[in-house]
Amino acid sequence: MTFELHTERLVLRPFSEGDVDLAIELRTDPVVMKYIAEVSTPEHVASRISVFCRRSEDGSMGMWSVALKDTGEPIGTSILLPLPEEESDTRWDFHENGKRVNEDVEVGYILKPSAWGQGFATEITRRLVRYAFEETPLTKVAAVTYPDNGPSQNVLRKSGLIDTGTRRAYCMDLPGFAITKTQWRAAQAA
C-alpha cells in the first residue's frame, strides 16, 4: 500500500516534519483558518509538528501535504482522521497501538488562498474518499462544515458526500455530510 496519492494535478504525500513552513503559513493565516480553528502562533504550530505527522491504520490515516504535480509547490494539507464530537480538536491519540479510534473518519483540507476557486479541494476530497474505500478498511467517510461555509459544502456534495443534517462535532452542532462505501461504489458504477 502506498501513502503517496496522485490526482491529475496534485500529489498528496504523508505530512512530515519538513512541512513545518507550510503548516505555519496555513495555521497562522486568519483568512485560511476562518472556518477551521483559532489562528495559531508560529511557535505553537512548530511545537505540534510531530503530532501532525502521526499516522494510524498501518499509515493509511493521518494528514497529507498537498503540492502541485507540475511544479512541486505546496498548496495545502488534507486529512483522513477521526472526527471528534465533544473535543474541540482532532483526537491525535487515535494512533495508539496502531488502531483507529472507533469513530467516524473525517475527510478535510486546508488550502492557501492562492489555491482557492480552482477545483483543488474537490480533487483532494474525491481522491481521499476513493483511497479510503479502495485501499483501507473504512466503510464510511464523514465531514462537517460551519453553517455559512457554502463553498466547502459544495465541495463535499461534488465529491459525492451526502447531506446528513446537523450532527455533533468539535463541541458544536454543525452541518454533516457522509458517504458509505456502498453508496460510493454505486455512484462509481452508475
C-alpha atoms as an extended CHARMM CRD file, in Angstrom:
* protein
*
       190  EXT
         1         1  MET       CA              0.0000000000        0.0000000000        0.0000000000  PROA      1               0.0000000000
         2         2  THR       CA              1.3370000000        3.4160000000       -0.9270000000  PROA      2               0.0000000000
         3         3  PHE       CA              0.5110000000        6.5220000000        1.0250000000  PROA      3               0.0000000000
         4         4  GLU       CA              1.5420000000        8.9780000000       -1.6860000000  PROA      4               0.0000000000
         5         5  LEU       CA             -1.5920000000        9.7540000000       -3.6550000000  PROA      5               0.0000000000
         6         6  HSD       CA             -1.8680000000       11.3540000000       -7.0820000000  PROA      6               0.0000000000
         7         7  THR       CA             -4.5900000000       13.2060000000       -8.9320000000  PROA      7               0.0000000000
         8         8  GLU       CA             -4.4780000000       14.8120000000      -12.3480000000  PROA      8               0.0000000000
         9         9  ARG       CA             -2.8790000000       17.9780000000      -10.9310000000  PROA      9               0.0000000000
        10        10  LEU       CA             -1.8010000000       17.1540000000       -7.3770000000  PROA      10              0.0000000000
        11        11  VAL       CA              0.4400000000       14.9790000000       -5.2410000000  PROA      11              0.0000000000
        12        12  LEU       CA             -0.6300000000       14.1660000000       -1.6690000000  PROA      12              0.0000000000
        13        13  ARG       CA              2.1430000000       12.7330000000        0.4740000000  PROA      13              0.0000000000
        14        14  PRO       CA              2.2200000000       11.9240000000        4.1730000000  PROA      14              0.0000000000
        15        15  PHE       CA              2.7950000000       15.0610000000        6.2170000000  PROA      15              0.0000000000
        16        16  SER       CA              6.3470000000       15.2470000000        7.5750000000  PROA      16              0.0000000000
        17        17  GLU       CA              8.3860000000       17.4730000000        9.8480000000  PROA      17              0.0000000000
        18        18  GLY       CA              9.7950000000       19.0760000000        6.6910000000  PROA      18              0.0000000000
        19        19  ASP       CA              6.3380000000       20.5850000000        6.1220000000  PROA      19              0.0000000000
        20        20  VAL       CA              6.6330000000       22.9160000000        9.1090000000  PROA      20              0.0000000000
        21        21  ASP       CA              6.7480000000       26.0730000000        6.9630000000  PROA      21              0.0000000000
        22        22  LEU       CA              3.5660000000       25.0460000000        5.1360000000  PROA      22              0.0000000000
        23        23  ALA       CA              1.7900000000       24.3310000000        8.4250000000  PROA      23              0.0000000000
        24        24  ILE       CA              2.8710000000       27.6740000000        9.8710000000  PROA      24              0.0000000000
        25        25  GLU       CA              1.7680000000       29.5450000000        6.7370000000  PROA      25              0.0000000000
        26        26  LEU       CA             -1.6830000000       27.9340000000        6.8300000000  PROA      26              0.0000000000
        27        27  ARG       CA             -2.3880000000       27.8810000000       10.5520000000  PROA      27              0.0000000000
        28        28  THR       CA             -1.2860000000       31.4510000000       11.2690000000  PROA      28              0.0000000000
        29        29  ASP       CA             -3.4180000000       32.9930000000        8.4980000000  PROA      29              0.0000000000
        30        30  PRO       CA             -6.7780000000       34.2870000000        9.8080000000  PROA      30              0.0000000000
        31        31  VAL       CA             -8.3390000000       34.1150000000        6.3310000000  PROA      31              0.0000000000
        32        32  VAL       CA             -7.3890000000       30.4520000000        5.9300000000  PROA      32              0.0000000000
        33        33  MET       CA             -8.4180000000       29.4940000000        9.4610000000  PROA      33              0.0000000000
        34        34  LYS       CA            -11.7880000000       31.2990000000        9.4320000000  PROA      34              0.0000000000
        35        35  TYR       CA            -13.8060000000       28.0650000000        9.1560000000  PROA      35              0.0000000000
        36        36  ILE       CA            -11.2810000000       25.6660000000       10.6980000000  PROA      36              0.0000000000
        37        37  ALA       CA             -9.9420000000       26.6720000000       14.0900000000  PROA      37              0.0000000000
        38        38  GLU       CA             -8.3800000000       29.5150000000       16.0040000000  PROA      38              0.0000000000
        39        39  VAL       CA             -5.3130000000       31.1200000000       14.4750000000  PROA      39              0.0000000000
        40        40  SER       CA             -2.0800000000       29.7730000000       15.9800000000  PROA      40              0.0000000000
        41        41  THR       CA              1.2990000000       31.3360000000       16.5630000000  PROA      41              0.0000000000
        42        42  PRO       CA              4.2830000000       30.0630000000       14.5700000000  PROA      42              0.0000000000
        43        43  GLU       CA              5.7910000000       28.7120000000       17.7890000000  PROA      43              0.0000000000
        44        44  HSD       CA              2.6540000000       26.7600000000       18.6650000000  PROA      44              0.0000000000
        45        45  VAL       CA              2.4370000000       25.2410000000       15.1850000000  PROA      45              0.0000000000
        46        46  ALA       CA              6.1180000000       24.2760000000       15.2360000000  PROA      46              0.0000000000
        47        47  SER       CA              5.6560000000       22.6130000000       18.6270000000  PROA      47              0.0000000000
        48        48  ARG       CA              2.8210000000       20.4490000000       17.1870000000  PROA      48              0.0000000000
        49        49  ILE       CA              4.5590000000       19.2250000000       14.0180000000  PROA      49              0.0000000000
        50        50  SER       CA              5.3780000000       15.7870000000       15.4470000000  PROA      50              0.0000000000
        51        51  VAL       CA              1.6960000000       15.4010000000       16.3740000000  PROA      51              0.0000000000
        52        52  PHE       CA              0.5880000000       16.3370000000       12.8500000000  PROA      52              0.0000000000
        53        53  CYS       CA              2.8980000000       13.6090000000       11.4940000000  PROA      53              0.0000000000
        54        54  ARG       CA              1.1740000000       10.7920000000       13.4020000000  PROA      54              0.0000000000
        55        55  ARG       CA             -0.4340000000        8.0810000000       11.3210000000  PROA      55              0.0000000000
        56        56  SER       CA             -2.5710000000        5.0270000000       12.0730000000  PROA      56              0.0000000000
        57        57  GLU       CA             -4.2410000000        2.0710000000       10.3560000000  PROA      57              0.0000000000
        58        58  ASP       CA             -0.8050000000        0.9740000000        9.1330000000  PROA      58              0.0000000000
        59        59  GLY       CA             -0.2050000000        4.5150000000        7.8550000000  PROA      59              0.0000000000
        60        60  SER       CA             -3.4000000000        4.9820000000        5.8900000000  PROA      60              0.0000000000
        61        61  MET       CA             -4.9600000000        7.5300000000        8.2590000000  PROA      61              0.0000000000
        62        62  GLY       CA             -3.4010000000       10.8790000000        9.0120000000  PROA      62              0.0000000000
        63        63  MET       CA             -2.5050000000       14.1660000000        7.3760000000  PROA      63              0.0000000000
        64        64  TRP       CA             -1.1010000000       14.7100000000        3.8970000000  PROA      64              0.0000000000
        65        65  SER       CA              0.6850000000       17.7170000000        2.4440000000  PROA      65              0.0000000000
        66        66  VAL       CA             -0.6790000000       18.7110000000       -0.9620000000  PROA      66              0.0000000000
        67        67  ALA       CA              1.5220000000       20.0160000000       -3.7810000000  PROA      67              0.0000000000
        68        68  LEU       CA              1.0510000000       20.8810000000       -7.4220000000  PROA      68              0.0000000000
        69        69  LYS       CA              2.2280000000       17.9660000000       -9.5410000000  PROA      69              0.0000000000
        70        70  ASP       CA              3.8660000000       20.0930000000      -12.2410000000  PROA      70              0.0000000000
        71        71  THR       CA              5.8550000000       22.4820000000      -10.0040000000  PROA      71              0.0000000000
        72        72  GLY       CA              6.0170000000       20.7930000000       -6.5950000000  PROA      72              0.0000000000
        73        73  GLU       CA              4.6580000000       23.9550000000       -4.9760000000  PROA      73              0.0000000000
        74        74  PRO       CA              2.9140000000       23.1360000000       -1.6770000000  PROA      74              0.0000000000
        75        75  ILE       CA             -0.6530000000       24.4590000000       -1.6380000000  PROA      75              0.0000000000
        76        76  GLY       CA             -2.1690000000       22.9150000000        1.4840000000  PROA      76              0.0000000000
        77        77  THR       CA             -2.8950000000       19.9160000000        3.6440000000  PROA      77              0.0000000000
        78        78  SER       CA             -5.5810000000       17.2480000000        3.7550000000  PROA      78              0.0000000000
        79        79  ILE       CA             -6.7680000000       14.6700000000        6.2730000000  PROA      79              0.0000000000
        80        80  LEU       CA             -8.4530000000       11.3840000000        6.9710000000  PROA      80              0.0000000000
        81        81  LEU       CA             -8.7480000000       11.4910000000       10.7690000000  PROA      81              0.0000000000
        82        82  PRO       CA            -11.2310000000       10.5900000000       13.4980000000  PROA      82              0.0000000000
        83        83  LEU       CA            -13.9920000000       13.1910000000       13.7200000000  PROA      83              0.0000000000
        84        84  PRO       CA            -14.2940000000       14.3570000000       17.3330000000  PROA      84              0.0000000000
        85        85  GLU       CA            -17.7030000000       15.0010000000       18.8370000000  PROA      85              0.0000000000
        86        86  GLU       CA            -17.0550000000       16.5120000000       22.2550000000  PROA      86              0.0000000000
        87        87  GLU       CA            -13.4760000000       17.6820000000       21.7470000000  PROA      87              0.0000000000
        88        88  SER       CA            -12.5750000000       20.9730000000       20.1130000000  PROA      88              0.0000000000
        89        89  ASP       CA             -9.6580000000       19.4650000000       18.1850000000  PROA      89              0.0000000000
        90        90  THR       CA             -8.8400000000       16.2210000000       16.4350000000  PROA      90              0.0000000000
        91        91  ARG       CA             -8.0570000000       13.3600000000       18.8000000000  PROA      91              0.0000000000
        92        92  TRP       CA             -4.3890000000       12.9890000000       17.9160000000  PROA      92              0.0000000000
        93        93  ASP       CA             -4.0960000000        9.9330000000       20.1810000000  PROA      93              0.0000000000
        94        94  PHE       CA             -6.0310000000        7.9780000000       17.5280000000  PROA      94              0.0000000000
        95        95  HSD       CA             -2.9000000000        6.1000000000       16.5680000000  PROA      95              0.0000000000
        96        96  GLU       CA             -2.4470000000        4.2370000000       19.8540000000  PROA      96              0.0000000000
        97        97  ASN       CA             -1.3730000000        0.6540000000       19.2450000000  PROA      97              0.0000000000
        98        98  GLY       CA             -1.7690000000        1.2720000000       15.5160000000  PROA      98              0.0000000000
        99        99  LYS       CA             -5.5400000000        1.0320000000       15.8420000000  PROA      99              0.0000000000
       100       100  ARG       CA             -8.0910000000        3.6530000000       14.9150000000  PROA      100             0.0000000000
       101       101  VAL       CA            -10.4410000000        5.0760000000       17.4840000000  PROA      101             0.0000000000
       102       102  ASN       CA            -13.8970000000        3.6940000000       16.7080000000  PROA      102             0.0000000000
       103       103  GLU       CA            -15.3710000000        6.9380000000       15.4120000000  PROA      103             0.0000000000
       104       104  ASP       CA            -16.4190000000        8.4500000000       12.1190000000  PROA      104             0.0000000000
       105       105  VAL       CA            -13.4420000000        9.3540000000        9.9750000000  PROA      105             0.0000000000
       106       106  GLU       CA            -13.3630000000       12.8770000000        8.6110000000  PROA      106             0.0000000000
       107       107  VAL       CA            -12.1050000000       13.9520000000        5.2150000000  PROA      107             0.0000000000
       108       108  GLY       CA            -10.8870000000       17.5310000000        5.0790000000  PROA      108             0.0000000000
       109       109  TYR       CA             -8.4570000000       20.0180000000        3.5920000000  PROA      109             0.0000000000
       110       110  ILE       CA             -6.8040000000       23.3750000000        4.2460000000  PROA      110             0.0000000000
       111       111  LEU       CA             -5.6380000000       25.3400000000        1.2030000000  PROA      111             0.0000000000
       112       112  LYS       CA             -3.6830000000       28.5360000000        0.6580000000  PROA      112             0.0000000000
       113       113  PRO       CA             -5.9040000000       31.3380000000       -0.6620000000  PROA      113             0.0000000000
       114       114  SER       CA             -3.9250000000       31.2830000000       -3.9220000000  PROA      114             0.0000000000
       115       115  ALA       CA             -5.2900000000       27.7540000000       -4.4900000000  PROA      115             0.0000000000
       116       116  TRP       CA             -8.9470000000       28.6150000000       -3.8320000000  PROA      116             0.0000000000
       117       117  GLY       CA            -11.5270000000       28.5160000000       -6.6160000000  PROA      117             0.0000000000
       118       118  GLN       CA             -9.5610000000       26.1700000000       -8.8880000000  PROA      118             0.0000000000
       119       119  GLY       CA            -11.2310000000       22.8610000000       -8.0330000000  PROA      119             0.0000000000
       120       120  PHE       CA             -8.3250000000       21.5830000000       -5.9300000000  PROA      120             0.0000000000
       121       121  ALA       CA            -10.4900000000       20.9950000000       -2.8350000000  PROA      121             0.0000000000
       122       122  THR       CA            -12.8510000000       18.7550000000       -4.8090000000  PROA      122             0.0000000000
       123       123  GLU       CA             -9.9140000000       16.9390000000       -6.4210000000  PROA      123             0.0000000000
       124       124  ILE       CA             -8.3710000000       16.3010000000       -2.9830000000  PROA      124             0.0000000000
       125       125  THR       CA            -11.6330000000       15.1880000000       -1.3800000000  PROA      125             0.0000000000
       126       126  ARG       CA            -12.5260000000       12.8160000000       -4.2130000000  PROA      126             0.0000000000
       127       127  ARG       CA             -9.0460000000       11.2700000000       -4.1090000000  PROA      127             0.0000000000
       128       128  LEU       CA             -9.1330000000       10.7270000000       -0.3540000000  PROA      128             0.0000000000
       129       129  VAL       CA            -12.6230000000        9.2010000000       -0.4820000000  PROA      129             0.0000000000
       130       130  ARG       CA            -11.5030000000        6.8750000000       -3.2870000000  PROA      130             0.0000000000
       131       131  TYR       CA             -8.4010000000        5.9680000000       -1.2970000000  PROA      131             0.0000000000
       132       132  ALA       CA            -10.4710000000        5.3180000000        1.8410000000  PROA      132             0.0000000000
       133       133  PHE       CA            -12.7940000000        2.9050000000        0.0540000000  PROA      133             0.0000000000
       134       134  GLU       CA            -10.3170000000        1.2080000000       -2.2740000000  PROA      134             0.0000000000
       135       135  GLU       CA             -7.2740000000        0.8690000000       -0.0450000000  PROA      135             0.0000000000
       136       136  THR       CA             -8.3700000000        0.9650000000        3.6110000000  PROA      136             0.0000000000
       137       137  PRO       CA            -10.9230000000       -0.9340000000        5.7080000000  PROA      137             0.0000000000
       138       138  LEU       CA            -13.0560000000        2.2020000000        6.1300000000  PROA      138             0.0000000000
       139       139  THR       CA            -16.7480000000        1.7890000000        5.3340000000  PROA      139             0.0000000000
       140       140  LYS       CA            -17.8080000000        5.4180000000        5.8470000000  PROA      140             0.0000000000
       141       141  VAL       CA            -16.2610000000        8.8500000000        5.4040000000  PROA      141             0.0000000000
       142       142  ALA       CA            -17.7830000000       11.9380000000        7.0310000000  PROA      142             0.0000000000
       143       143  ALA       CA            -17.2520000000       15.6960000000        7.0840000000  PROA      143             0.0000000000
       144       144  VAL       CA            -18.6450000000       18.8030000000        8.7530000000  PROA      144             0.0000000000
       145       145  THR       CA            -18.6130000000       22.4910000000        7.8870000000  PROA      145             0.0000000000
       146       146  TYR       CA            -19.6130000000       25.7110000000        9.5060000000  PROA      146             0.0000000000
       147       147  PRO       CA            -23.2440000000       26.5630000000        8.6450000000  PROA      147             0.0000000000
       148       148  ASP       CA            -22.2590000000       29.5540000000        6.4970000000  PROA      148             0.0000000000
       149       149  ASN       CA            -19.3870000000       27.8340000000        4.6560000000  PROA      149             0.0000000000
       150       150  GLY       CA            -21.2530000000       27.2500000000        1.4020000000  PROA      150             0.0000000000
       151       151  PRO       CA            -18.1420000000       26.7120000000       -0.7400000000  PROA      151             0.0000000000
       152       152  SER       CA            -16.9700000000       23.7640000000        1.3950000000  PROA      152             0.0000000000
       153       153  GLN       CA            -20.4770000000       22.3120000000        1.4500000000  PROA      153             0.0000000000
       154       154  ASN       CA            -20.4610000000       22.4450000000       -2.3630000000  PROA      154             0.0000000000
       155       155  VAL       CA            -17.0720000000       20.6980000000       -2.4580000000  PROA      155             0.0000000000
       156       156  LEU       CA            -18.4190000000       17.8770000000       -0.2970000000  PROA      156             0.0000000000
       157       157  ARG       CA            -21.5200000000       17.4570000000       -2.4510000000  PROA      157             0.0000000000
       158       158  LYS       CA            -19.4500000000       17.4720000000       -5.6760000000  PROA      158             0.0000000000
       159       159  SER       CA            -17.2300000000       14.8390000000       -4.0820000000  PROA      159             0.0000000000
       160       160  GLY       CA            -20.2080000000       12.5400000000       -3.5170000000  PROA      160             0.0000000000
       161       161  LEU       CA            -20.8450000000       13.1310000000        0.1850000000  PROA      161             0.0000000000
       162       162  ILE       CA            -24.5000000000       13.4010000000        1.1270000000  PROA      162             0.0000000000
       163       163  ASP       CA            -26.0660000000       15.9550000000        3.4940000000  PROA      163             0.0000000000
       164       164  THR       CA            -26.8840000000       14.0970000000        6.7160000000  PROA      164             0.0000000000
       165       165  GLY       CA            -28.3230000000       17.0040000000        8.6920000000  PROA      165             0.0000000000
       166       166  THR       CA            -26.9830000000       18.5520000000       11.8420000000  PROA      166             0.0000000000
       167       167  ARG       CA            -24.5040000000       16.4660000000       13.7990000000  PROA      167             0.0000000000
       168       168  ARG       CA            -22.2660000000       16.9350000000       16.7960000000  PROA      168             0.0000000000
       169       169  ALA       CA            -18.6010000000       17.6280000000       16.0320000000  PROA      169             0.0000000000
       170       170  TYR       CA            -15.8960000000       19.7790000000       17.5920000000  PROA      170             0.0000000000
       171       171  CYS       CA            -18.2490000000       20.5880000000       20.5340000000  PROA      171             0.0000000000
       172       172  MET       CA            -20.7470000000       22.2060000000       18.1430000000  PROA      172             0.0000000000
       173       173  ASP       CA            -23.8360000000       21.2730000000       16.1710000000  PROA      173             0.0000000000
       174       174  LEU       CA            -22.7480000000       21.5230000000       12.5320000000  PROA      174             0.0000000000
       175       175  PRO       CA            -23.9940000000       20.5550000000        9.0720000000  PROA      175             0.0000000000
       176       176  GLY       CA            -22.9020000000       16.9830000000        8.4880000000  PROA      176             0.0000000000
       177       177  PHE       CA            -22.0290000000       15.0670000000        5.3400000000  PROA      177             0.0000000000
       178       178  ALA       CA            -21.1310000000       11.4310000000        4.7800000000  PROA      178             0.0000000000
       179       179  ILE       CA            -20.8030000000        8.6710000000        2.2440000000  PROA      179             0.0000000000
       180       180  THR       CA            -20.6070000000        4.9270000000        2.7900000000  PROA      180             0.0000000000
       181       181  LYS       CA            -18.5240000000        2.5290000000        0.7770000000  PROA      181             0.0000000000
       182       182  THR       CA            -21.7440000000        1.0200000000       -0.6180000000  PROA      182             0.0000000000
       183       183  GLN       CA            -23.0170000000        4.4380000000       -1.7410000000  PROA      183             0.0000000000
       184       184  TRP       CA            -19.6410000000        5.2960000000       -3.2660000000  PROA      184             0.0000000000
       185       185  ARG       CA            -19.4350000000        2.0080000000       -5.1790000000  PROA      185             0.0000000000
       186       186  ALA       CA            -22.9790000000        2.5110000000       -6.5200000000  PROA      186             0.0000000000
       187       187  ALA       CA            -22.0600000000        6.0050000000       -7.7370000000  PROA      187             0.0000000000
       188       188  GLN       CA            -18.9160000000        4.6710000000       -9.4180000000  PROA      188             0.0000000000
       189       189  ALA       CA            -20.9310000000        2.0030000000      -11.2350000000  PROA      189             0.0000000000
       190       190  ALA       CA            -23.5430000000        4.4960000000      -12.4940000000  PROA      190             0.0000000000
